[in-house]
Amino acid sequence: MTTNHNLYDVLSQRFPANGNQPFIVHPTGGQLSYSQMEHCSAQLANYLCGLGLSTGDRVAVQVKKSSEALMVYLACLRAGFIYLPLNTGYTEAELKYFFSDANPSLVIADPAEQSYCQPLAQQQSALFETLDAMGGGSLFERSASSSPYFDNVISGADDLAAILYTSGTTGRPKGAMLSHGNLAANALMLHDYWGWNQDDVLLHALPIFHVHGLFVACHCVLAAGASMIFMPSFNVEDVITQLPKATVMMGVPTFYTRLLATGDFSAGQCSAMRLFISGSAPLLATTHQAFEQRTGHRILERYGMSETSMLISNPLQGERRAGTVGLPLPGITVRLVDADNQAVAIGDVGSIQVKGPNIFQGYWKMPEKTAQEFTEDGFFITGDQGVISADGYISIVGRTKDMVISGGYNVYPKEVELVIDAIEGVKESAVFGVADADFGEAVAVAIVADRALDSVAVITSAKEKLAAYKVPRHVYFLTELPRNNMGKVQKNSLREMFSGVTSR
């Protein structure tokens, strides 16, 4: 008998025997049971297959968060299509690149974005469907008459399930190819390591277009046959209202700083909670400590990437050490090396390299780039720098690629710099991160101009080309950028120079 490594098939074996158990609970009322989820995703899978899509075709999706949007993802898994989630903040210019690079067979977008998404899809000879946050749009209207039963496609462990685009240091976004086997390995491992069970209720306030909200949060729920309160976004008052009904919450550090900033937030709302998890950006030790003082709960911080899902985590049982991302997860090998690829001593800074069944298959249509990111013995070079303690706890101390993580979103400086440099009057620019109490880091840019410019004009121009989270919040004008003897811009000097300085 052929083993089916299809991720949906793997997860569905863990669904509750009682199909009436809630899978999604809507905070405003109503729910979607496991049986309803299976039938809905089957209808969508049948409809998409009826459009003529074949196994391995890409389906690009840029829609607001909804239970229906999640059903589209599950349908793609079941039918063997490659799911391509796109940030709802991406601009027309950004989407044009993604569509031309991925060459999707189908594009699904919010009806409000149809005016520019549909022409972009047509340029790639892709089919086009709409889906809105209320479950309306052409996709669900047309799939309603499809059969609610579907035989999941047989997938190999290395067959692609999704492509996640992560902005590149060269300015060209890279599509990280994740297989059914990659995602299944991470889901099952996190299920065990974080102690998930069928009685858990996840408070889900994350977006579902990246690893954290889609692959970590939703996969953990599915692997446990658990339930989740599916919130459209993070709203601090709504989260506080729903917390007493939940047992687990996943968030970015910004979620926790905003909860702490609210006087109404106390241990009382957390009485049913067993676990708070933080990731996607560094959690300040002060936030970790303040949260424990307020609630009695120690946040579990972990570390992962688009290319790998989760790699390192503080333990469920044992010390959750503030300022660290914890210990390598089971089945994952982590090493810290110097410039010569030799292991560094305890307490010394080293480049973080990883190996495990969760590591991605490479970058879409970039074999040379893929080869550069792996060592000869098969370790993926994360680009992050860390320190390991004598008892194995790892702390992230820097990013060799100068990536900025703002509100949990990755911002690669070169992509922003290309947009800023194209503004008339800009001679050169350097993008870097500065500390921000709310977002962890804020995007900042230092500009050398050959004529008078103002920060408002720069920001306005950037907004036309970049998603909002990539747009600089701080603009500084200099006569020259700091460089070393080799002429390389010293972004660490810029970070030090403008730490705590108001933009000008």
NUDOTOR-426191 format. One record per residue (C-alpha): residue in three letters; y, z, x. Coordinates in steps of 0.1 Angstrom, whole numbers, plus 5000, padded with zeros to 4 digits. Example, Ala and Ser with C-alpha at 12.3 -4.5 7.8 and 13.67 -1.06 7.14 Angstrom:
<atoms>
ALA495550785123SER498950715137
</atoms>
This chain:
<atoms>
MET500050005000THR503449905014THR505850195020ASN509150135004HIS512050265026ASN514650175000LEU517050474999TYR517150494962ASP513350484960VAL513150764986LEU515650984968SER514250914933GLN511051084943ARG513051404944PHE514751374910PRO514151654886ALA511051614863ASN513351684834GLY515451364831ASN517951544808GLN519251754837PRO522851674844PHE523451454875ILE527251424869VAL529351674850HIS532851554841PRO535451834844THR537151724811GLY533851734792GLY530651524790GLN527951454815LEU525551194828SER521951294830TYR519451174856SER517750954829GLN521050804820MET521850744856GLU518550564862HIS518950344831CYS522650264839SER521950174875ALA518949964864GLN521149764839LEU523649694866ALA520949594891ASN519449354866TYR522849204858LEU523849164894CYS520548994901GLY521248764872LEU524448654888GLY522348494915LEU522748754942SER519948784967THR518649064989GLY520949115018ASP524048985001ARG527249195005VAL528949344975ALA532549454983VAL533949724960GLN537549854958VAL537750064927LYS538950414917LYS536550704918SER534350724887SER530750784877GLU530550414869ALA531550324904LEU528750544918MET526350364895VAL527350034911TYR526450174945LEU523050294933ALA522449954917CYS523149784950LEU520650014967ARG517949934941ALA518549564943GLY518649544981PHE522249434983ILE524549565011TYR527249784997LEU530749755012PRO533050034999LEU536749985006ASN539550235006THR541550214974GLY544750224996TYR543949905015THR546649645011GLU546249275003ALA546549185040GLU543749435049LEU541449315022LYS541848955033TYR540449045067PHE537549245052PHE536548965028SER536748695055ASP534648905079ALA532049035056ASN531848725034PRO530748915003SER528948734975LEU530548954949VAL533849144949ILE534449424924ALA537949554919ASP540149754895PRO541649524868ALA545149634880GLU544349464913GLN542849144899SER546048934905TYR545448944943CYS541849044947GLN540448764926PRO542148484946LEU541048654978ALA537448654965GLN537748294955GLN538848204990GLN535448335002SER533548164973ALA532648514961LEU532048604924PHE534548854909GLU534149144885THR536449424874LEU535849794869ASP538350064860ALA538250444863MET537250484826GLY534250264830GLY535849954815GLY536249614829SER534049304829LEU531249444849PHE530149714824GLU530949504794ARG528649224806SER525849444819ALA525549644787SER522849414773SER520749414804SER517349594806PRO517549964815TYR514449924837PHE514249784872ASP511649764899ASN513349874931VAL513349614959ILE511049684988SER513249765018GLY512349825054ALA513750125072ASP516049895093ASP517249685063LEU520949725057ALA522149945029ALA525849955036ILE528649845059LEU531550085065TYR534649945081THR536150165107SER539450055124GLY539049945160THR541050035190THR541649665196GLY543249645161ARG540249455146PRO538249675122LYS534549705129GLY531849705102ALA529349975110MET525949865097LEU523950155081SER520250105071HIS518150255044GLY516350445071ASN519550575087LEU520850715054ALA517550855042ALA516951035075ASN520351205073ALA520051295036LEU516651455039MET517651645070LEU520851785054HIS518951875023ASP516752115044TYR519352235069TRP521952325043GLY519452485019TRP519952254989ASN517952324957GLN517852184922ASP520052464908ASP522952374931VAL526152244916LEU528452054940LEU532152054934HIS532951694943ALA536651624949LEU536351374977PRO536750994975ILE533550794974PHE534550504998HIS533450675030VAL530650875046HIS531751225036GLY532151174998LEU529450904993PHE526750945018VAL526951315026ALA527951464993CYS526251234968HIS523051194988CYS522651574992VAL522851614954LEU520351334948ALA517951454975ALA517951794958GLY517851674922ALA520951884918SER524151844898MET527851784907ILE531151834890PHE532751494896MET536451524900PRO538651214901SER540551364932PHE541551684947ASN543951874926VAL544252244937GLU544752384902ASP541852184888VAL539552284917ILE540352654912THR539452614875GLN536052444883LEU535052664913PRO533352934892LYS530952674878ALA529952544913THR527652674941VAL528652424969MET531952264978MET532551995005GLY536051925017VAL538451825044PRO540552095061THR543451995039PHE541552115008TYR541152465023THR544752495035ARG545952405000LEU543652654983LEU544952925007ALA548552824999THR547952904963GLY548453254951ASP546053224923PHE543153154947SER540953454954ALA537353574959GLY537053594921GLN536753214917CYS534053204944SER531653444929ALA528953184922MET529552994955ARG526952994982LEU528452745006PHE531752595016ILE531552295040SER534352135060GLY534451805079SER536151475086ALA538851645107PRO539151955129LEU539352285110LEU541752525126ALA540252865136THR543153035118THR542252855086HIS538552955090GLN539553315095ALA542153325067PHE539653175043GLU537053445051GLN539653715047ARG540653575013THR537153494998GLY534553665020HIS533053315027ARG532753165062ILE533352795060LEU530552585075GLU532152325098ARG530252015108TYR530751685127GLY529851325120MET531050965121SER531050655101GLU528450515125THR526150805124SER526651025093MET526151395103LEU525351495139ILE526251855145SER526652155121ASN527152525121PRO524052695108LEU523352795072GLN521753105085GLY523353245116GLU526853245131ARG529352995118ARG531653005147ALA535352925141GLY536752655163THR533352485168VAL531352225149GLY528152405156LEU524752295169PRO522951955171LEU521151895138PRO517351875138GLY516051545151ILE519351455168THR519851465205VAL523451535217ARG524551525254LEU527851575271VAL528451365302ASP531051285328ALA532450945338ASP529250875358ASN527050955328GLN525851275343ALA525451595323VAL528451825326ALA528252195333ILE528452455305GLY532152495296ASP533252165311VAL534651875290GLY532351585286SER531951265266ILE529751315235GLN526751085233VAL524151105205LYS520650965196GLY518650995164PRO517250825134ASN520550835116ILE522450625143PHE523650295128GLN522249945135GLY525449815153TYR528749655144TRP528649365119LYS528949025138MET529949215170PRO526849215193GLU528949255225LYS530949545211THR527649705199ALA526149675233GLN529249835249GLU528950135226PHE525350225236THR524050345270GLU521050185287ASP518850465275GLY519950425238PHE522550685233PHE525550605211ILE528950675228THR530950855202GLY534350835220ASP534951205214GLN535151465240GLY533651815237VAL532652135254ILE529252315249SER528852685252ALA525952865269ASP524252915235GLY524652555224TYR527752555202ILE529852245205SER533652225202ILE535551895199VAL538451905223GLY539751545222ARG539251185214THR538950945243LYS540150665220ASP543250855208MET542250825172VAL544451015147ILE542651195119SER545151255091GLY543951435059GLY540351345068TYR541050975073ASN540650795107VAL543750615119TYR543350395150PRO546650365169LYS546249995179GLU545949875143VAL549250045134GLU550849935167LEU550249575159VAL552049615126ILE554949805141ASP555249565171ALA555649275146ILE558849425132GLU561949235144GLY563749435171VAL560649635182LYS559849565219GLU556849795220SER555350095202ALA552850375208VAL551150555179PHE549850905183GLY549051215163VAL551251525159ALA550051855144ASP550651885106ALA549952205086ASP548752015055PHE547051705069GLY545751845102GLU547551555120ALA550251325110VAL550750975123ALA553750935146VAL555150635164ALA557450615195ILE559350285196VAL561350105222ALA563749865204ASP566149595216ARG568449645187ALA569449915163LEU566650025140ASP566250315117SER563050505108VAL563350425070ALA563250055077VAL560250095100ILE558250295075THR559150055047SER557949765067ALA554749935077LYS553950015040GLU553749645033LYS550849595057LEU549049925059ALA547250175037ALA549450475030TYR547450715051LYS548050485082VAL551850465078PRO553750675103ARG555350985089HIS557451045120VAL559350775139TYR560950835174PHE563150595194LEU562950605232THR564450395259GLU560950365275LEU557450485269PRO555950735294ARG553350565316ASN551150655345ASN550950475379MET548650215364GLY551150135336LYS549050295309VAL551050465281GLN550550835283LYS549950945247ASN549251295257SER552751315270LEU554151185237ARG552151445218GLU553551715240MET557151565239PHE557351555201SER555251865192GLY557352035165VAL560251785168THR561751635137SER561651255135ARG564751065144
</atoms>
